[in-house]
Amino acid sequence: MEYDFLIIGSSGMQGRIVVRDLLESGFKVYCADLYRDGSEKNLVEHPGTPFEFIDLRKFEELKSFIKKIVARVVINCAEGDWNHDVYRVCLEEKRHVIDLGSDIPVTKAQLAMSKAFKDADRVAITGCGSTPGINNVMMKHASQFFNKIDTIEIGFAWDSNVKKFVVPFSVESIIEELTDLAPVYEASQWIDRVPAETEVTREFREIGSQKCYLVRHPETYTFTQDYKDFEPKNIRFYAGFPDHSLEVLRKIIELGFGAKGLLNFEKTEIRPIDAVSRILTRLPKPDNYTEKENLWVEVSGKGKDDGIKIVRMECIVMTLPGWGDAGCNIDTGLPASIIAQMILDERIFARGSFAPDMAVPTDEFFKELKKKGMTVYQDGNSIN
Protein backbone atom coordinates (compact mmCIF):
# COMPACT_ATOMS: atom_id res chain seq x y z
CA MET A 1 0.00 0.00 0.00
CA GLU A 2 1.15 3.55 -0.72
CA TYR A 3 0.81 6.10 2.07
CA ASP A 4 0.60 9.86 1.82
CA PHE A 5 2.91 10.38 4.77
CA LEU A 6 5.38 8.45 6.89
CA ILE A 7 5.87 10.13 10.28
CA ILE A 8 9.07 9.23 12.09
CA GLY A 9 8.90 10.20 15.76
CA SER A 10 5.12 9.83 15.83
CA SER A 11 5.03 9.32 19.61
CA GLY A 12 6.86 12.53 20.50
CA MET A 13 5.32 15.85 21.42
CA GLN A 14 5.41 17.22 17.87
CA GLY A 15 4.85 13.91 16.11
CA ARG A 16 1.54 13.41 17.91
CA ILE A 17 0.32 16.80 16.65
CA VAL A 18 1.37 16.10 13.06
CA VAL A 19 -0.21 12.64 13.07
CA ARG A 20 -3.48 13.85 14.54
CA ASP A 21 -3.80 16.75 12.09
CA LEU A 22 -3.11 14.56 9.06
CA LEU A 23 -5.40 11.75 10.17
CA GLU A 24 -8.23 14.17 10.92
CA SER A 25 -7.71 15.60 7.43
CA GLY A 26 -8.24 12.16 5.91
CA PHE A 27 -4.72 11.30 4.79
CA LYS A 28 -3.15 7.85 4.78
CA VAL A 29 -0.48 7.90 7.48
CA TYR A 30 2.15 5.39 8.65
CA CYS A 31 3.55 5.97 12.16
CA ALA A 32 6.96 5.00 13.53
CA ASP A 33 8.88 5.65 16.74
CA LEU A 34 11.21 4.08 19.26
CA TYR A 35 8.23 4.09 21.66
CA ARG A 36 4.53 3.44 21.10
CA ASP A 37 2.77 4.96 24.10
CA GLY A 38 2.75 8.53 22.76
CA SER A 39 1.07 7.31 19.55
CA GLU A 40 -1.59 5.27 21.31
CA LYS A 41 -4.37 7.85 21.38
CA ASN A 42 -4.08 8.58 17.64
CA LEU A 43 -3.97 4.86 16.83
CA VAL A 44 -7.05 4.12 18.95
CA GLU A 45 -9.06 7.00 17.50
CA HIS A 46 -8.05 6.06 13.95
CA PRO A 47 -8.07 2.25 13.90
CA GLY A 48 -6.13 0.69 11.07
CA THR A 49 -3.38 3.30 11.18
CA PRO A 50 -0.15 1.26 11.06
CA PHE A 51 2.66 1.69 13.57
CA GLU A 52 6.15 0.24 13.62
CA PHE A 53 9.03 0.49 16.07
CA ILE A 54 12.14 2.14 14.62
CA ASP A 55 15.49 2.93 16.26
CA LEU A 56 17.21 5.77 14.39
CA ARG A 57 20.51 4.90 16.04
CA LYS A 58 20.61 1.82 13.80
CA PHE A 59 21.26 3.18 10.33
CA GLU A 60 20.79 -0.06 8.42
CA GLU A 61 17.44 -0.59 10.16
CA LEU A 62 16.41 2.92 9.13
CA LYS A 63 17.39 2.22 5.51
CA SER A 64 15.41 -1.00 5.36
CA PHE A 65 12.39 0.61 6.99
CA ILE A 66 12.10 3.64 4.68
CA LYS A 67 12.68 1.41 1.65
CA LYS A 68 9.87 -0.90 2.79
CA ILE A 69 7.25 1.79 3.54
CA VAL A 70 6.08 3.44 0.33
CA ALA A 71 5.13 6.99 1.33
CA ARG A 72 5.08 10.09 -0.84
CA VAL A 73 6.42 12.41 1.90
CA VAL A 74 8.55 11.52 4.93
CA ILE A 75 8.03 13.77 7.98
CA ASN A 76 10.83 13.41 10.50
CA CYS A 77 9.70 14.61 13.94
CA ALA A 78 12.53 12.93 15.85
CA GLU A 79 15.39 14.80 17.54
CA GLY A 80 17.72 16.59 15.15
CA ASP A 81 20.69 14.30 15.81
CA TRP A 82 19.45 11.93 13.08
CA ASN A 83 18.15 14.44 10.53
CA HIS A 84 21.10 13.96 8.19
CA ASP A 85 20.77 10.19 8.29
CA VAL A 86 17.08 10.41 7.40
CA TYR A 87 17.95 12.76 4.52
CA ARG A 88 20.55 10.33 3.20
CA VAL A 89 18.07 7.46 3.12
CA CYS A 90 15.25 9.56 1.64
CA LEU A 91 17.56 10.75 -1.13
CA GLU A 92 18.57 7.18 -1.92
CA GLU A 93 14.90 6.11 -2.02
CA LYS A 94 13.80 9.30 -3.84
CA ARG A 95 11.35 10.48 -1.17
CA HIS A 96 10.34 14.03 -0.37
CA VAL A 97 11.36 14.76 3.24
CA ILE A 98 10.94 17.45 5.88
CA ASP A 99 12.04 17.75 9.50
CA LEU A 100 11.85 20.15 12.45
CA GLY A 101 15.46 21.37 12.28
CA SER A 102 18.75 20.66 13.98
CA ASP A 103 22.01 22.33 14.93
CA ILE A 104 24.15 24.30 12.48
CA PRO A 105 26.63 21.51 11.50
CA VAL A 106 23.81 19.09 10.66
CA THR A 107 21.89 21.83 8.84
CA LYS A 108 24.96 22.62 6.73
CA ALA A 109 25.30 18.96 5.78
CA GLN A 110 21.63 18.79 4.82
CA LEU A 111 21.70 21.93 2.68
CA ALA A 112 24.84 20.69 0.94
CA MET A 113 22.67 17.91 -0.52
CA SER A 114 20.60 20.37 -2.56
CA LYS A 115 21.95 19.42 -5.99
CA ALA A 116 21.51 15.74 -5.27
CA PHE A 117 17.87 16.23 -4.25
CA LYS A 118 17.25 18.42 -7.30
CA ASP A 119 18.76 15.77 -9.59
CA ALA A 120 16.45 13.22 -7.94
CA ASP A 121 13.44 15.52 -8.59
CA ARG A 122 12.69 15.69 -4.86
CA VAL A 123 12.48 18.42 -2.23
CA ALA A 124 13.93 18.35 1.28
CA ILE A 125 13.07 21.12 3.77
CA THR A 126 14.74 21.31 7.16
CA GLY A 127 13.21 23.28 10.02
CA CYS A 128 9.46 23.16 9.32
CA GLY A 129 8.12 24.09 12.74
CA SER A 130 7.82 27.37 14.63
CA THR A 131 11.42 28.51 14.62
CA PRO A 132 12.97 27.41 12.41
CA GLY A 133 9.85 27.36 10.31
CA ILE A 134 7.28 30.15 10.72
CA ASN A 135 10.03 32.65 11.55
CA ASN A 136 11.90 31.75 8.35
CA VAL A 137 8.87 32.45 6.19
CA MET A 138 8.21 35.73 8.06
CA MET A 139 11.82 36.70 7.33
CA LYS A 140 11.26 36.01 3.64
CA HIS A 141 8.23 38.29 3.70
CA ALA A 142 10.14 41.07 5.46
CA SER A 143 13.09 40.91 3.05
CA GLN A 144 11.03 42.30 0.15
CA PHE A 145 11.04 45.75 1.76
CA PHE A 146 14.84 46.12 1.81
CA ASN A 147 17.71 46.92 -0.51
CA LYS A 148 20.30 46.21 2.19
CA ILE A 149 19.93 44.56 5.59
CA ASP A 150 22.03 45.56 8.57
CA THR A 151 20.57 43.48 11.42
CA ILE A 152 18.24 40.50 11.77
CA GLU A 153 17.02 39.59 15.24
CA ILE A 154 14.80 36.58 15.63
CA GLY A 155 13.36 34.53 18.46
CA PHE A 156 10.44 33.36 20.56
CA ALA A 157 8.82 34.16 23.89
CA TRP A 158 6.09 32.17 25.61
CA ASP A 159 4.18 31.96 28.88
CA SER A 160 1.26 30.13 30.46
CA ASN A 161 -1.68 30.96 32.72
CA VAL A 162 -0.31 28.66 35.44
CA LYS A 163 3.03 29.52 37.03
CA LYS A 164 4.10 25.90 37.18
CA PHE A 165 6.65 24.00 35.11
CA VAL A 166 5.18 22.34 32.04
CA VAL A 167 7.44 21.02 29.28
CA PRO A 168 7.38 23.76 26.59
CA PHE A 169 8.83 21.65 23.76
CA SER A 170 11.75 19.25 23.23
CA VAL A 171 13.60 19.05 26.56
CA GLU A 172 16.75 17.93 24.77
CA SER A 173 16.67 20.94 22.45
CA ILE A 174 16.02 23.37 25.31
CA ILE A 175 18.91 22.04 27.40
CA GLU A 176 21.25 22.23 24.42
CA GLU A 177 20.20 25.81 23.74
CA LEU A 178 20.78 26.85 27.36
CA THR A 179 24.18 25.14 27.66
CA ASP A 180 25.85 25.10 24.23
CA LEU A 181 27.77 28.14 23.05
CA ALA A 182 25.63 30.38 20.85
CA PRO A 183 27.21 31.22 17.47
CA VAL A 184 26.21 34.83 16.74
CA TYR A 185 26.91 36.78 13.56
CA GLU A 186 28.31 40.14 14.72
CA ALA A 187 29.80 42.77 12.39
CA SER A 188 30.01 40.11 9.65
CA GLN A 189 32.02 37.79 11.92
CA TRP A 190 31.07 34.67 13.85
CA ILE A 191 31.38 35.00 17.65
CA ASP A 192 30.55 32.35 20.26
CA ARG A 193 28.54 33.63 23.22
CA VAL A 194 27.69 31.95 26.53
CA PRO A 195 23.87 32.05 26.77
CA ALA A 196 23.77 32.76 30.52
CA GLU A 197 25.93 35.86 29.98
CA THR A 198 23.60 37.42 27.40
CA GLU A 199 20.43 37.94 29.42
CA VAL A 200 18.23 40.83 28.33
CA THR A 201 14.64 41.73 29.12
CA ARG A 202 12.32 42.49 26.22
CA GLU A 203 8.64 43.32 25.77
CA PHE A 204 6.38 41.11 23.67
CA ARG A 205 2.83 41.32 22.35
CA GLU A 206 0.50 39.15 24.50
CA ILE A 207 3.46 38.01 26.67
CA GLY A 208 4.68 41.21 28.29
CA SER A 209 8.14 41.48 29.83
CA GLN A 210 10.38 38.42 29.62
CA LYS A 211 14.04 37.44 30.02
CA CYS A 212 15.74 36.36 26.80
CA TYR A 213 19.08 34.76 25.96
CA LEU A 214 21.19 34.40 22.85
CA VAL A 215 21.15 30.71 21.92
CA ARG A 216 22.47 28.58 19.09
CA HIS A 217 19.91 28.18 16.35
CA PRO A 218 20.21 27.24 12.67
CA GLU A 219 18.62 30.46 11.41
CA THR A 220 21.75 32.40 12.29
CA TYR A 221 23.54 30.30 9.68
CA THR A 222 20.80 29.84 7.06
CA PHE A 223 20.02 33.56 6.98
CA THR A 224 23.66 34.38 6.17
CA GLN A 225 23.27 32.12 3.14
CA ASP A 226 19.70 32.86 2.04
CA TYR A 227 20.05 36.65 2.34
CA LYS A 228 23.71 37.14 1.46
CA ASP A 229 22.77 39.47 -1.40
CA PHE A 230 21.38 41.85 1.25
CA GLU A 231 24.79 41.80 3.03
CA PRO A 232 23.52 41.42 6.62
CA LYS A 233 26.08 42.34 9.27
CA ASN A 234 24.37 41.07 12.44
CA ILE A 235 22.13 38.03 13.01
CA ARG A 236 21.05 37.05 16.54
CA PHE A 237 18.63 34.48 17.90
CA TYR A 238 16.92 34.97 21.29
CA ALA A 239 15.08 32.37 23.36
CA GLY A 240 12.63 33.61 26.00
CA PHE A 241 11.36 31.58 28.96
CA PRO A 242 9.12 32.47 31.92
CA ASP A 243 10.96 32.47 35.25
CA HIS A 244 9.07 29.49 36.71
CA SER A 245 10.15 27.28 33.81
CA LEU A 246 13.66 28.65 33.57
CA GLU A 247 14.30 27.80 37.22
CA VAL A 248 13.39 24.13 36.69
CA LEU A 249 15.39 23.86 33.47
CA ARG A 250 18.50 25.23 35.18
CA LYS A 251 18.09 22.74 38.02
CA ILE A 252 17.83 19.83 35.56
CA ILE A 253 21.09 20.99 33.95
CA GLU A 254 22.79 21.54 37.32
CA LEU A 255 21.94 18.01 38.50
CA GLY A 256 23.34 16.41 35.36
CA PHE A 257 20.04 15.09 34.03
CA GLY A 258 20.73 16.71 30.68
CA ALA A 259 23.84 14.60 30.01
CA LYS A 260 24.05 12.77 26.68
CA GLY A 261 26.67 10.20 27.65
CA LEU A 262 25.46 6.60 27.86
CA LEU A 263 24.87 5.05 31.29
CA ASN A 264 24.57 1.32 31.89
CA PHE A 265 21.51 0.59 33.99
CA GLU A 266 20.52 -3.01 34.64
CA LYS A 267 22.25 -4.15 31.43
CA THR A 268 20.55 -1.40 29.44
CA GLU A 269 22.36 1.61 28.04
CA ILE A 270 20.47 4.88 28.34
CA ARG A 271 21.28 8.58 28.16
CA PRO A 272 20.08 10.66 31.15
CA ILE A 273 18.57 13.22 28.76
CA ASP A 274 16.42 10.53 27.12
CA ALA A 275 15.10 9.29 30.46
CA VAL A 276 14.29 12.82 31.63
CA SER A 277 12.57 13.66 28.34
CA ARG A 278 10.37 10.58 28.58
CA ILE A 279 9.42 11.33 32.18
CA LEU A 280 8.69 15.03 31.68
CA THR A 281 6.61 14.61 28.54
CA ARG A 282 4.31 12.27 30.47
CA LEU A 283 3.57 14.82 33.20
CA PRO A 284 -0.10 15.84 33.13
CA LYS A 285 -0.89 19.47 32.47
CA PRO A 286 -2.77 21.44 35.15
CA ASP A 287 -6.53 21.83 34.75
CA ASN A 288 -7.57 24.64 32.38
CA TYR A 289 -3.96 25.10 31.35
CA THR A 290 -3.31 27.43 28.40
CA GLU A 291 -0.22 28.86 26.74
CA LYS A 292 0.58 31.75 24.45
CA GLU A 293 3.64 32.32 22.31
CA ASN A 294 5.12 35.18 20.33
CA LEU A 295 7.35 34.22 17.41
CA TRP A 296 9.16 37.29 16.12
CA VAL A 297 11.59 38.63 13.55
CA GLU A 298 12.91 42.20 13.49
CA VAL A 299 14.84 43.42 10.44
CA SER A 300 16.59 46.77 10.03
CA GLY A 301 18.54 48.26 7.16
CA LYS A 302 18.04 50.36 4.02
CA GLY A 303 14.57 50.29 2.53
CA LYS A 304 13.66 50.42 -1.14
CA ASP A 305 14.05 54.23 -1.02
CA ASP A 306 17.48 53.82 0.66
CA GLY A 307 16.11 55.34 3.86
CA ILE A 308 16.37 53.62 7.24
CA LYS A 309 13.80 50.85 7.48
CA ILE A 310 12.68 48.60 10.35
CA VAL A 311 10.16 45.77 9.89
CA ARG A 312 8.84 43.70 12.79
CA MET A 313 7.11 40.42 12.01
CA GLU A 314 5.21 38.46 14.66
CA CYS A 315 3.13 35.31 14.81
CA ILE A 316 0.87 35.03 17.84
CA VAL A 317 -0.12 31.55 18.93
CA MET A 318 -2.69 30.65 21.58
CA THR A 319 -3.86 27.28 22.89
CA LEU A 320 -6.57 26.15 20.47
CA PRO A 321 -9.90 24.62 21.52
CA GLY A 322 -9.54 20.85 21.42
CA TRP A 323 -5.73 21.07 21.48
CA GLY A 324 -5.26 21.83 25.17
CA ASP A 325 -2.81 18.98 25.72
CA ALA A 326 -0.55 20.41 22.99
CA GLY A 327 -0.41 23.98 24.31
CA CYS A 328 1.58 26.21 21.98
CA ASN A 329 3.40 23.24 20.49
CA ILE A 330 0.79 23.45 17.75
CA ASP A 331 3.02 26.13 16.21
CA THR A 332 5.65 23.46 15.57
CA GLY A 333 3.55 20.41 14.72
CA LEU A 334 0.90 22.13 12.59
CA PRO A 335 3.34 24.03 10.31
CA ALA A 336 5.09 20.73 9.62
CA SER A 337 1.73 19.22 8.68
CA ILE A 338 0.92 22.24 6.48
CA ILE A 339 4.26 22.15 4.64
CA ALA A 340 4.04 18.40 4.10
CA GLN A 341 0.56 18.80 2.61
CA MET A 342 1.80 21.60 0.36
CA ILE A 343 4.47 19.24 -0.98
CA LEU A 344 1.90 16.50 -1.52
CA ASP A 345 -0.50 18.72 -3.49
CA GLU A 346 2.39 20.43 -5.32
CA ARG A 347 1.84 23.93 -3.98
CA ILE A 348 5.51 23.53 -3.09
CA PHE A 349 7.21 22.74 -6.36
CA ALA A 350 10.84 23.60 -5.53
CA ARG A 351 13.39 20.82 -5.95
CA GLY A 352 16.54 20.62 -3.85
CA SER A 353 17.39 20.99 -0.16
CA PHE A 354 16.32 24.18 1.58
CA ALA A 355 15.41 26.03 4.73
CA PRO A 356 11.66 26.89 4.62
CA ASP A 357 12.02 30.49 3.42
CA MET A 358 13.57 29.34 0.14
CA ALA A 359 10.86 26.80 -0.75
CA VAL A 360 7.55 27.63 0.99
CA PRO A 361 5.16 30.10 -0.75
CA THR A 362 4.80 32.94 1.75
CA ASP A 363 1.20 34.13 1.27
CA GLU A 364 -0.19 30.61 0.87
CA PHE A 365 1.58 29.47 4.05
CA PHE A 366 0.28 32.45 6.04
CA LYS A 367 -3.28 31.66 4.89
CA GLU A 368 -2.91 28.09 6.14
CA LEU A 369 -1.59 29.33 9.50
CA LYS A 370 -4.66 31.52 9.88
CA LYS A 371 -6.92 28.51 9.31
CA LYS A 372 -5.14 26.92 12.29
CA GLY A 373 -5.68 29.96 14.52
CA MET A 374 -2.23 31.54 14.11
CA THR A 375 -2.14 35.25 13.24
CA VAL A 376 0.80 36.87 11.46
CA TYR A 377 1.50 40.57 12.03
CA GLN A 378 3.67 43.05 10.19
CA ASP A 379 4.41 46.14 12.27
CA GLY A 380 1.37 45.45 14.44
CA ASN A 381 -1.10 44.87 11.60
CA SER A 382 -2.50 41.44 10.76
CA ILE A 383 -1.55 40.31 7.25
CA ASN A 384 -3.27 36.91 7.12
C-alpha positions as CSV (number, residue, x, y, z in Angstrom):
1,M,0.0,0.0,0.0
2,E,1.1,3.6,-0.7
3,Y,0.8,6.1,2.1
4,D,0.6,9.9,1.8
5,F,2.9,10.4,4.8
6,L,5.4,8.5,6.9
7,I,5.9,10.1,10.3
8,I,9.1,9.2,12.1
9,G,8.9,10.2,15.8
10,S,5.1,9.8,15.8
11,S,5.0,9.3,19.6
12,G,6.9,12.5,20.5
13,M,5.3,15.9,21.4
14,Q,5.4,17.2,17.9
15,G,4.9,13.9,16.1
16,R,1.5,13.4,17.9
17,I,0.3,16.8,16.7
18,V,1.4,16.1,13.1
19,V,-0.2,12.6,13.1
20,R,-3.5,13.9,14.5
21,D,-3.8,16.7,12.1
22,L,-3.1,14.6,9.1
23,L,-5.4,11.8,10.2
24,E,-8.2,14.2,10.9
25,S,-7.7,15.6,7.4
26,G,-8.2,12.2,5.9
27,F,-4.7,11.3,4.8
28,K,-3.1,7.8,4.8
29,V,-0.5,7.9,7.5
30,Y,2.1,5.4,8.7
31,C,3.6,6.0,12.2
32,A,7.0,5.0,13.5
33,D,8.9,5.6,16.7
34,L,11.2,4.1,19.3
35,Y,8.2,4.1,21.7
36,R,4.5,3.4,21.1
37,D,2.8,5.0,24.1
38,G,2.7,8.5,22.8
39,S,1.1,7.3,19.6
40,E,-1.6,5.3,21.3
41,K,-4.4,7.9,21.4
42,N,-4.1,8.6,17.6
43,L,-4.0,4.9,16.8
44,V,-7.1,4.1,18.9
45,E,-9.1,7.0,17.5
46,H,-8.0,6.1,13.9
47,P,-8.1,2.2,13.9
48,G,-6.1,0.7,11.1
49,T,-3.4,3.3,11.2
50,P,-0.1,1.3,11.1
51,F,2.7,1.7,13.6
52,E,6.1,0.2,13.6
53,F,9.0,0.5,16.1
54,I,12.1,2.1,14.6
55,D,15.5,2.9,16.3
56,L,17.2,5.8,14.4
57,R,20.5,4.9,16.0
58,K,20.6,1.8,13.8
59,F,21.3,3.2,10.3
60,E,20.8,-0.1,8.4
61,E,17.4,-0.6,10.2
62,L,16.4,2.9,9.1
63,K,17.4,2.2,5.5
64,S,15.4,-1.0,5.4
65,F,12.4,0.6,7.0
66,I,12.1,3.6,4.7
67,K,12.7,1.4,1.7
68,K,9.9,-0.9,2.8
69,I,7.2,1.8,3.5
70,V,6.1,3.4,0.3
71,A,5.1,7.0,1.3
72,R,5.1,10.1,-0.8
73,V,6.4,12.4,1.9
74,V,8.5,11.5,4.9
75,I,8.0,13.8,8.0
76,N,10.8,13.4,10.5
77,C,9.7,14.6,13.9
78,A,12.5,12.9,15.9
79,E,15.4,14.8,17.5
80,G,17.7,16.6,15.1
81,D,20.7,14.3,15.8
82,W,19.5,11.9,13.1
83,N,18.1,14.4,10.5
84,H,21.1,14.0,8.2
85,D,20.8,10.2,8.3
86,V,17.1,10.4,7.4
87,Y,18.0,12.8,4.5
88,R,20.6,10.3,3.2
89,V,18.1,7.5,3.1
90,C,15.2,9.6,1.6
91,L,17.6,10.8,-1.1
92,E,18.6,7.2,-1.9
93,E,14.9,6.1,-2.0
94,K,13.8,9.3,-3.8
95,R,11.3,10.5,-1.2
96,H,10.3,14.0,-0.4
97,V,11.4,14.8,3.2
98,I,10.9,17.4,5.9
99,D,12.0,17.8,9.5
100,L,11.8,20.2,12.5
101,G,15.5,21.4,12.3
102,S,18.7,20.7,14.0
103,D,22.0,22.3,14.9
104,I,24.2,24.3,12.5
105,P,26.6,21.5,11.5
106,V,23.8,19.1,10.7
107,T,21.9,21.8,8.8
108,K,25.0,22.6,6.7
109,A,25.3,19.0,5.8
110,Q,21.6,18.8,4.8
111,L,21.7,21.9,2.7
112,A,24.8,20.7,0.9
113,M,22.7,17.9,-0.5
114,S,20.6,20.4,-2.6
115,K,22.0,19.4,-6.0
116,A,21.5,15.7,-5.3
117,F,17.9,16.2,-4.3
118,K,17.2,18.4,-7.3
119,D,18.8,15.8,-9.6
120,A,16.4,13.2,-7.9
121,D,13.4,15.5,-8.6
122,R,12.7,15.7,-4.9
123,V,12.5,18.4,-2.2
124,A,13.9,18.4,1.3
125,I,13.1,21.1,3.8
126,T,14.7,21.3,7.2
127,G,13.2,23.3,10.0
128,C,9.5,23.2,9.3
129,G,8.1,24.1,12.7
130,S,7.8,27.4,14.6
131,T,11.4,28.5,14.6
132,P,13.0,27.4,12.4
133,G,9.8,27.4,10.3
134,I,7.3,30.2,10.7
135,N,10.0,32.6,11.5
136,N,11.9,31.8,8.3
137,V,8.9,32.5,6.2
138,M,8.2,35.7,8.1
139,M,11.8,36.7,7.3
140,K,11.3,36.0,3.6
141,H,8.2,38.3,3.7
142,A,10.1,41.1,5.5
143,S,13.1,40.9,3.1
144,Q,11.0,42.3,0.1
145,F,11.0,45.7,1.8
146,F,14.8,46.1,1.8
147,N,17.7,46.9,-0.5
148,K,20.3,46.2,2.2
149,I,19.9,44.6,5.6
150,D,22.0,45.6,8.6
151,T,20.6,43.5,11.4
152,I,18.2,40.5,11.8
153,E,17.0,39.6,15.2
154,I,14.8,36.6,15.6
155,G,13.4,34.5,18.5
156,F,10.4,33.4,20.6
157,A,8.8,34.2,23.9
158,W,6.1,32.2,25.6
159,D,4.2,32.0,28.9
160,S,1.3,30.1,30.5
161,N,-1.7,31.0,32.7
162,V,-0.3,28.7,35.4
163,K,3.0,29.5,37.0
164,K,4.1,25.9,37.2
165,F,6.6,24.0,35.1
166,V,5.2,22.3,32.0
167,V,7.4,21.0,29.3
168,P,7.4,23.8,26.6
169,F,8.8,21.6,23.8
170,S,11.8,19.3,23.2
171,V,13.6,19.1,26.6
172,E,16.8,17.9,24.8
173,S,16.7,20.9,22.5
174,I,16.0,23.4,25.3
175,I,18.9,22.0,27.4
176,E,21.2,22.2,24.4
177,E,20.2,25.8,23.7
178,L,20.8,26.9,27.4
179,T,24.2,25.1,27.7
180,D,25.9,25.1,24.2
181,L,27.8,28.1,23.1
182,A,25.6,30.4,20.9
183,P,27.2,31.2,17.5
184,V,26.2,34.8,16.7
185,Y,26.9,36.8,13.6
186,E,28.3,40.1,14.7
187,A,29.8,42.8,12.4
188,S,30.0,40.1,9.7
189,Q,32.0,37.8,11.9
190,W,31.1,34.7,13.9
191,I,31.4,35.0,17.6
192,D,30.5,32.3,20.3
193,R,28.5,33.6,23.2
194,V,27.7,31.9,26.5
195,P,23.9,32.1,26.8
196,A,23.8,32.8,30.5
197,E,25.9,35.9,30.0
198,T,23.6,37.4,27.4
199,E,20.4,37.9,29.4
200,V,18.2,40.8,28.3
201,T,14.6,41.7,29.1
202,R,12.3,42.5,26.2
203,E,8.6,43.3,25.8
204,F,6.4,41.1,23.7
205,R,2.8,41.3,22.4
206,E,0.5,39.2,24.5
207,I,3.5,38.0,26.7
208,G,4.7,41.2,28.3
209,S,8.1,41.5,29.8
210,Q,10.4,38.4,29.6
211,K,14.0,37.4,30.0
212,C,15.7,36.4,26.8
213,Y,19.1,34.8,26.0
214,L,21.2,34.4,22.9
215,V,21.1,30.7,21.9
216,R,22.5,28.6,19.1
217,H,19.9,28.2,16.4
218,P,20.2,27.2,12.7
219,E,18.6,30.5,11.4
220,T,21.8,32.4,12.3
221,Y,23.5,30.3,9.7
222,T,20.8,29.8,7.1
223,F,20.0,33.6,7.0
224,T,23.7,34.4,6.2
225,Q,23.3,32.1,3.1
226,D,19.7,32.9,2.0
227,Y,20.0,36.6,2.3
228,K,23.7,37.1,1.5
229,D,22.8,39.5,-1.4
230,F,21.4,41.8,1.2
231,E,24.8,41.8,3.0
232,P,23.5,41.4,6.6
233,K,26.1,42.3,9.3
234,N,24.4,41.1,12.4
235,I,22.1,38.0,13.0
236,R,21.0,37.0,16.5
237,F,18.6,34.5,17.9
238,Y,16.9,35.0,21.3
239,A,15.1,32.4,23.4
240,G,12.6,33.6,26.0
241,F,11.4,31.6,29.0
242,P,9.1,32.5,31.9
243,D,11.0,32.5,35.2
244,H,9.1,29.5,36.7
245,S,10.1,27.3,33.8
246,L,13.7,28.6,33.6
247,E,14.3,27.8,37.2
248,V,13.4,24.1,36.7
249,L,15.4,23.9,33.5
250,R,18.5,25.2,35.2
251,K,18.1,22.7,38.0
252,I,17.8,19.8,35.6
253,I,21.1,21.0,34.0
254,E,22.8,21.5,37.3
255,L,21.9,18.0,38.5
256,G,23.3,16.4,35.4
257,F,20.0,15.1,34.0
258,G,20.7,16.7,30.7
259,A,23.8,14.6,30.0
260,K,24.0,12.8,26.7
261,G,26.7,10.2,27.6
262,L,25.5,6.6,27.9
263,L,24.9,5.1,31.3
264,N,24.6,1.3,31.9
265,F,21.5,0.6,34.0
266,E,20.5,-3.0,34.6
267,K,22.2,-4.2,31.4
268,T,20.6,-1.4,29.4
269,E,22.4,1.6,28.0
270,I,20.5,4.9,28.3
271,R,21.3,8.6,28.2
272,P,20.1,10.7,31.2
273,I,18.6,13.2,28.8
274,D,16.4,10.5,27.1
275,A,15.1,9.3,30.5
276,V,14.3,12.8,31.6
277,S,12.6,13.7,28.3
278,R,10.4,10.6,28.6
279,I,9.4,11.3,32.2
280,L,8.7,15.0,31.7
281,T,6.6,14.6,28.5
282,R,4.3,12.3,30.5
283,L,3.6,14.8,33.2
284,P,-0.1,15.8,33.1
285,K,-0.9,19.5,32.5
286,P,-2.8,21.4,35.1
287,D,-6.5,21.8,34.8
288,N,-7.6,24.6,32.4
289,Y,-4.0,25.1,31.3
290,T,-3.3,27.4,28.4
291,E,-0.2,28.9,26.7
292,K,0.6,31.8,24.4
293,E,3.6,32.3,22.3
294,N,5.1,35.2,20.3
295,L,7.4,34.2,17.4
296,W,9.2,37.3,16.1
297,V,11.6,38.6,13.6
298,E,12.9,42.2,13.5
299,V,14.8,43.4,10.4
300,S,16.6,46.8,10.0
301,G,18.5,48.3,7.2
302,K,18.0,50.4,4.0
303,G,14.6,50.3,2.5
304,K,13.7,50.4,-1.1
305,D,14.1,54.2,-1.0
306,D,17.5,53.8,0.7
307,G,16.1,55.3,3.9
308,I,16.4,53.6,7.2
309,K,13.8,50.8,7.5
310,I,12.7,48.6,10.4
311,V,10.2,45.8,9.9
312,R,8.8,43.7,12.8
313,M,7.1,40.4,12.0
314,E,5.2,38.5,14.7
315,C,3.1,35.3,14.8
316,I,0.9,35.0,17.8
317,V,-0.1,31.6,18.9
318,M,-2.7,30.6,21.6
319,T,-3.9,27.3,22.9
320,L,-6.6,26.2,20.5
321,P,-9.9,24.6,21.5
322,G,-9.5,20.8,21.4
323,W,-5.7,21.1,21.5
324,G,-5.3,21.8,25.2
325,D,-2.8,19.0,25.7
326,A,-0.6,20.4,23.0
327,G,-0.4,24.0,24.3
328,C,1.6,26.2,22.0
329,N,3.4,23.2,20.5
330,I,0.8,23.4,17.8
331,D,3.0,26.1,16.2
332,T,5.6,23.5,15.6
333,G,3.5,20.4,14.7
334,L,0.9,22.1,12.6
335,P,3.3,24.0,10.3
336,A,5.1,20.7,9.6
337,S,1.7,19.2,8.7
338,I,0.9,22.2,6.5
339,I,4.3,22.2,4.6
340,A,4.0,18.4,4.1
341,Q,0.6,18.8,2.6
342,M,1.8,21.6,0.4
343,I,4.5,19.2,-1.0
344,L,1.9,16.5,-1.5
345,D,-0.5,18.7,-3.5
346,E,2.4,20.4,-5.3
347,R,1.8,23.9,-4.0
348,I,5.5,23.5,-3.1
349,F,7.2,22.7,-6.4
350,A,10.8,23.6,-5.5
351,R,13.4,20.8,-6.0
352,G,16.5,20.6,-3.8
353,S,17.4,21.0,-0.2
354,F,16.3,24.2,1.6
355,A,15.4,26.0,4.7
356,P,11.7,26.9,4.6
357,D,12.0,30.5,3.4
358,M,13.6,29.3,0.1
359,A,10.9,26.8,-0.7
360,V,7.6,27.6,1.0
361,P,5.2,30.1,-0.7
362,T,4.8,32.9,1.8
363,D,1.2,34.1,1.3
364,E,-0.2,30.6,0.9
365,F,1.6,29.5,4.1
366,F,0.3,32.5,6.0
367,K,-3.3,31.7,4.9
368,E,-2.9,28.1,6.1
369,L,-1.6,29.3,9.5
370,K,-4.7,31.5,9.9
371,K,-6.9,28.5,9.3
372,K,-5.1,26.9,12.3
373,G,-5.7,30.0,14.5
374,M,-2.2,31.5,14.1
375,T,-2.1,35.3,13.2
376,V,0.8,36.9,11.5
377,Y,1.5,40.6,12.0
378,Q,3.7,43.0,10.2
379,D,4.4,46.1,12.3
380,G,1.4,45.5,14.4
381,N,-1.1,44.9,11.6
382,S,-2.5,41.4,10.8
383,I,-1.5,40.3,7.3
384,N,-3.3,36.9,7.1
